[in-house]
Amino acid sequence: MQNTTNIPTLNNQSLAGYVSAISTKYADAEFYKEKMRDSGHGEGPTLLLTICKDDEILEEESFFYANQSKLDEDLKNLVFYLNFA
């Protein structure tokens, strides 16, 4: 986690709550993030977070966005909350 006084707020409140919980629960895990396209079912663009440890997936969670630019902002700002592999 980067140490800074100006940590940006995440746009997706579900993501913000999840990140807060996993950052302490899985402090020594590896985190991966991926932007997924709309599957055509109308849910919109998605951010996928994967938590791994010892070459094993511990959790995967998807977060849906109505606005692509908000997803892009959250992808950029997640580095302030989690250490990504």
C-alpha positions in Angstrom: 0.0 0.0 0.0 1.3 3.4 -0.8 1.6 5.9 2.0 0.1 9.2 1.1 -2.2 11.7 2.7 -4.3 12.3 -0.4 -5.8 8.9 -1.1 -8.5 9.2 -3.7 -12.0 7.9 -3.0 -13.3 4.9 -5.0 -16.4 5.6 -7.1 -18.0 2.2 -6.5 -19.2 2.0 -2.8 -19.4 -1.8 -3.0 -15.8 -1.9 -4.1 -14.7 0.5 -1.4 -16.3 -1.7 1.3 -14.9 -4.9 -0.1 -11.4 -3.4 -0.5 -11.5 -2.2 3.1 -12.3 -5.7 4.3 -9.9 -7.7 2.2 -6.9 -5.3 2.8 -6.7 -6.5 6.4 -8.1 -10.0 6.0 -5.6 -10.9 3.2 -2.7 -8.6 4.1 -0.1 -11.0 2.7 -2.0 -12.1 -0.4 -1.5 -11.1 -4.1 -4.1 -9.0 -5.7 -5.0 -8.8 -9.4 -7.4 -6.5 -11.2 -8.9 -6.7 -14.6 -11.3 -4.7 -16.6 -14.0 -6.9 -18.3 -16.2 -5.8 -21.1 -20.0 -5.9 -21.1 -21.0 -9.5 -21.8 -24.0 -8.3 -23.8 -26.5 -9.0 -21.0 -26.8 -5.3 -20.1 -24.8 -5.2 -16.9 -22.2 -2.8 -18.3 -18.4 -2.9 -17.8 -17.1 -4.8 -14.9 -14.0 -4.7 -12.6 -12.8 -8.1 -11.5 -10.7 -8.4 -8.4 -8.8 -11.7 -7.7 -7.1 -12.6 -4.5 -4.4 -15.3 -4.5 -2.0 -16.9 -2.1 0.4 -19.7 -2.6 -0.7 -20.1 -6.3 -4.3 -20.6 -5.2 -7.3 -18.3 -5.8 -8.9 -17.4 -2.5 -11.6 -15.0 -3.8 -12.9 -13.4 -6.9 -15.4 -10.6 -6.9 -16.9 -8.6 -9.8 -18.1 -4.9 -9.5 -20.4 -3.5 -12.1 -20.3 0.1 -13.5 -22.8 2.1 -15.5 -20.0 4.5 -16.6 -16.7 3.3 -18.2 -14.8 6.3 -17.0 -15.7 5.7 -13.3 -14.4 2.1 -13.7 -11.2 3.4 -15.3 -10.7 5.8 -12.4 -11.2 3.0 -9.8 -8.7 0.8 -11.7 -6.1 3.6 -11.5 -6.9 4.4 -7.8 -6.9 0.8 -6.4 -3.1 1.0 -6.1 -3.6 3.3 -3.1 -5.5 0.5 -1.3 -4.0 -2.8 -2.3 -0.6 -4.1 -3.5 -1.0 -5.6 -6.9 1.1 -8.4 -8.3 
